[in-house]
Amino acid sequence: MNDQSISLDYANSLVFELEKAFWDERGKGARFRLTTIGREFFNNKVRSSLKSTNLDDILRTIEEVLKREGIASKVTYSSEERLLRVQIEGCVHRPVEEMMIARGIEPFTCLPINLLVLAIEEVWDRPAELAEIKIEPAACQLLTVLFDKRPTLE
């Protein structure tokens, strides 16, 4: 293999086609098949950087990785009980969501938010789920639901 990189447009067109194929096959059920996309990236780039169980620290770690890897320029959030509202600016994958919208398909997955969900599930042992994606001019607005900790059998 050589050191030549591929264009972002090409990569995003492939991501779009894969997402669209899932949508064509599963409809809204595709959302539940794409929740772990990014696990390999998480294991290689994020996991070792998680040093705290504090939500602020987890989000800062995710933001630092996304910035360092050139995936997004800014991540902000607010939380209210079980709801986590995340705003992602400057995401390289936004064109994928715009292509979905142009074809009448509501965005149903977000690779950067998958990293956050994977971190929450690993650090807190709590399931989390992406509930809504809104594509707005300044940022993608993402609503994530945090569920209770998984029960343990003793």
QUIRAWO-V941563 format. One record per residue. N is the residue number from 1. RES is the residue in three letters. PHI is phi in degrees with one decimal (999 if undefined). Layout:
N;RES;PHI
N;RES;PHI
//
This chain:
1;MET;999
2;ASN;-106.9
3;ASP;-87.6
4;GLN;-68.1
5;SER;-97.7
6;ILE;-98.3
7;SER;-73.2
8;LEU;-64.4
9;ASP;-59.3
10;TYR;-63.1
11;ALA;-60.7
12;ASN;-65.6
13;SER;-66.0
14;LEU;-68.4
15;VAL;-60.1
16;PHE;-57.6
17;GLU;-63.1
18;LEU;-66.7
19;GLU;-60.8
20;LYS;-63.0
21;ALA;-62.6
22;PHE;-62.4
23;TRP;-61.2
24;ASP;-60.7
25;GLU;-80.9
26;ARG;-116.7
27;GLY;61.4
28;LYS;-63.4
29;GLY;-66.5
30;ALA;-60.6
31;ARG;-52.5
32;PHE;-84.1
33;ARG;-95.8
34;LEU;-110.7
35;THR;-69.8
36;THR;-104.1
37;ILE;-61.9
38;GLY;108.7
39;ARG;-59.2
40;GLU;-62.2
41;PHE;-61.4
42;PHE;-57.4
43;ASN;-62.3
44;ASN;-85.7
45;LYS;-117.7
46;VAL;-110.3
47;ARG;-47.5
48;SER;-68.7
49;SER;-88.5
50;LEU;-76.7
51;LYS;-115.6
52;SER;-140.3
53;THR;-96.9
54;ASN;-73.1
55;LEU;-58.6
56;ASP;-56.8
57;ASP;-67.3
58;ILE;-61.2
59;LEU;-65.4
60;ARG;-63.5
61;THR;-63.1
62;ILE;-60.3
63;GLU;-60.6
64;GLU;-59.9
65;VAL;-65.9
66;LEU;-60.5
67;LYS;-68.5
68;ARG;-59.1
69;GLU;-87.4
70;GLY;72.8
71;ILE;-92.0
72;ALA;-147.3
73;SER;-98.8
74;LYS;-159.1
75;VAL;-131.1
76;THR;-129.0
77;TYR;-156.7
78;SER;-140.8
79;SER;-132.0
80;GLU;-147.3
81;GLU;51.8
82;ARG;-90.4
83;LEU;-103.4
84;LEU;-124.2
85;ARG;-102.6
86;VAL;-119.3
87;GLN;-115.2
88;ILE;-120.0
89;GLU;-106.9
90;GLY;64.7
91;CYS;-80.0
92;VAL;-67.9
93;HIS;-93.7
94;ARG;-55.2
95;PRO;-57.7
96;VAL;-62.3
97;GLU;-65.5
98;GLU;-65.4
99;MET;-65.9
100;MET;-63.4
101;ILE;-60.3
102;ALA;-61.6
103;ARG;-102.1
104;GLY;77.6
105;ILE;-109.1
106;GLU;-68.1
107;PRO;-54.8
108;PHE;-132.0
109;THR;-147.0
110;CYS;-144.4
111;LEU;-62.0
112;PRO;-62.8
113;ILE;-71.1
114;ASN;-58.8
115;LEU;-63.0
116;LEU;-65.0
117;VAL;-61.6
118;LEU;-60.7
119;ALA;-65.7
120;ILE;-61.9
121;GLU;-63.8
122;GLU;-76.7
123;VAL;-74.3
124;TRP;-98.5
125;ASP;54.1
126;ARG;-123.9
127;PRO;-66.9
128;ALA;-139.5
129;GLU;-142.8
130;LEU;-71.4
131;ALA;-102.8
132;GLU;-156.9
133;ILE;-127.8
134;LYS;-121.6
135;ILE;-94.6
136;GLU;-116.3
137;PRO;-54.0
138;ALA;-87.4
139;ALA;-166.1
140;CYS;-85.8
141;GLN;-103.9
142;LEU;-123.0
143;LEU;-109.6
144;THR;-119.5
145;VAL;-102.7
146;LEU;-101.1
147;PHE;-94.7
148;ASP;-63.9
149;LYS;-58.6
150;ARG;-63.6
151;PRO;-70.8
152;THR;-115.4
153;LEU;-100.3
154;GLU;-124.2
//
